[in-house]
Amino acid sequence: EFIMDIEKYKEELKEYYKESIKKVISGEAEGIEFKTWLAPDTVRDICEELGLTYKDEFDCNGWIWDFWDQYEYNGESYTLAGTGYYGSMAFSKNESI
């Protein structure tokens, strides 16, 4: 029963991430900070489900596992950045150069 609760929570969390990322790519929000943790590959799946293209430019610094994942959507660039040590991440639109 406890495992079922965890799986239900994970599905609710995935939906929260999905709706939040939709707000960023629609322009409703510049970015969103997540204080809850989903694995970056799970967030990558959500982004790809929403039509974002993963740019295969994963970068991390190693020691506290700060990471940066790059995406494109409708000609715009976005970043998923976070820290594995602290368990937080953010999704935001990149500034145009």
N, C-alpha and C positions, 0 to 999 in steps of 0.2 A: 504494500500500500504506500509506503514511504517513497519507493522508487517511482511509482505512478505520479505522486505529487511533484517530484523533481522533473519528470518528463513534461508534465502539464506546465510547470513554471518555465521550463526552457522554451516551450512552444509560445507561451505568452510573451516571453522576453524577445524571441525572434520576431514576433508580430510588432512589438514596440520598436525595435530597431528598424524594421521595414517601414513603418509609418513615419518614423523620424527621418529616415533617409529620403523618403518621398518628399517631405517638406523642404529639404535642402535642394534636391534637384528640380523642384517646381519653382524655387525662388522664394518660397514662403518664409524660409529661414536661411541665414548665411551659413550656419553651422550648428551642430548639436554635440553636446558632451554627454557621454554615457558614463554613469558611475557604477554601472553593473557590468559584468563581464560575460562576453561570448567569445569563443575562440575566433581569431581573425579569419580562419578558413570558413567558418560558419557565416561570418559577416560577408565574406567574399561571395559565397553562394547567394546570399540575399541580394547583394549588389547586382550580380549577374542576372538573377531572376527579374530585377527591375529594369534590366536593359543596359546597365553600365558595363563598359568594357574594361577588364583588368589589364593594365599596361605592363604586367610582368616586371615591375620595378620595385619589388619588395626590398626594403633596406632596414637594417637594425644596428644598434650600437653594441649589443652583446651583454654588457655587464648588468644592466637592470632590464634588459630586453625592451628598450624603446624601439618602436617600429613605425614605418611609414609605408603605406600601400597606395599606389596611384591608380586612378580610374578616369575614364572619359565617358561623357554622355552628351549627345547633341552638340558636339564641338567644344564642350566645356571640360575643364579638368578639375578633379576632386581628389582629396586625400583622406584616407583613413589612417589616423595616427594614434598611438597608444603606448602604454607601458605594461608589460607583463608583471613586473614587480608590484606595482600599485593596483593593477587590475582595473584600469580605466582606459577609455579611448574616446576619440572625437572624429566626426565626419564633417568635412567642410569643403566648400567651393574654393578653388585656388584663385588668387588674384590674376587678372589678365595683365600680361606684360606689354 
